[in-house]
Amino acid sequence: MNTSIVGKQFDLTEPIKAYIDGAVESLKKYNLDVISVRTVISADEKNGKKGFSVEFAINMAHKNTVVIQQKDKDVYAAIDLAIERAKKVLRRHHDKVMNHKIVEEDIPTSTENHEGSDDEIVPMRLDSYKPIEIEEAMNELKGSDKQFLVFHDMEDKFRIMYKKSDGRFGLY
C-alpha cells in the first residue's frame, strides 16, 4: 500500500508523519485491496481562529475512491476523527463483501418428488420471446391443456393469461 502525506500551509513534523503512518497501518486489518492512501493536512485560519483540515483519499482496487474530510482545532484530534470515519466506511464495505451470498445461476431441474412434499417448483423457459397479439395468446391457451400462458404483448409488456373455472379467460 502506497501512502503519501502532504502538508498545505503546514510544516509536517516527524511525530505527525509517524502518527499518520500508524493510523493508516490500522486500515490493513480489513483485508481490502487498498492501493494507496493520500493524506493532505492543511492549516486553516478563519475569523482569527486556527484549525486544521485533514483529508484521507483511500484508493481501493475495483472500487470507488473513498474520501474522508475532517476539521478540528487540534491536528491529532482531526486525524483521529478522520481515521475513525475511514474505519467505519471500510468495516461496512468489508462486512458487505463477507456477507454477500453467491447466487447460483444454474437452476436445478429435478423432476423427482421428495417424500412428504406435494409442491414442486419446475423452472421453465418462455416458448417465444417475440411479441404476440392477445387474441393469438387466447387461441393458443384454448388449444392447449395449460392453465396459464406468459407472453410479451405487442406493447412489449409481460402479460399472463389464465383460464378461469367458469371457462372464461383472465389477463394480467
Secondary structure, DSSP 8 states (H G I E B T S, - for coil): -EEEEEEESS---HHHHHHHHHHHHGGGGG---EEEEEEEEEEEEETTEEEEEEEEEEEETTS--EEEEEEESSHHHHHHHHHHHHHHHHHHHHHHHHH-----SS--------TT----------S--S---HHHHHHHHHTSS-SEEEEE-TTS-EEEEEE-TTS-EEE-
